[in-house]
Amino acid sequence: MDIVFENRVRDGYVLSADVSRISIETIHRWLSTEAYWARGRSREEVERSIENSYLYAVLTADGETVACARMITDHVTFGWVSDVFVDTAHRGRGLGTWMVAEIVDHWTGTGVRRVLLATRDAHGVYAAVGFTALAHPERMMEIDRRGAF
C-alpha cells in the first residue's frame, strides 16, 4: 500500500520518507554500534526491517542523514514507532520530537488509531508528542528473543 508523505521542512532540516535520499549505511552504523536496543544488528537485518516498514529521516540541507525512525503498521488499528535515533551532533535541537510528532500526525491522519513505542530514557521527548505511560501495562505481554539469535 502506498502512503504519500510530503517532505516537511524546519530550521534548515528536511523530514523525508524518500528512502533513496536516506543513508542506510549511516542508519546501520547508528543502530549496530550506538543504539542500546539494536546493538549488533546486522546490515541485512537493518535493510530487511526498512523494507518491511516505513522509514523516515531528517536530512540537512546538503542531504546528510542526521536522524531516523521507522513506523510499523497495519494501516488501520495499530502502529509502532521504532528505531528512533538522532545523531549526537544534532541532538538538543528538538529533531526527535519533531520527527516523531510528524510521523504520528501523518499516520493518525490516515486512520491509525493506536501508536506505541518503547524507550528506556527519552520519555520527555515522547511526552511532548502526547505519548503517555500505558494505561494498563498488565494487559501487555511480550516474547523477547533478541539474545537467542
Buried (B, 14 or more C-beta within 10 A) or exposed (E): EEEEBEEBEBEEBBBBBEEEEBBBEBBBBBBBEEBEBBEEBEBEBBEEBBEEBBBBBBBEEEEBBBBBBBBBBEEEEBBBBBBBBBBEEBEEBBBBBBBBBBBBEBBBEBEBEEBEBEEEEBEEBBEBBEBEEEEEEEEEEEEEEEEEE
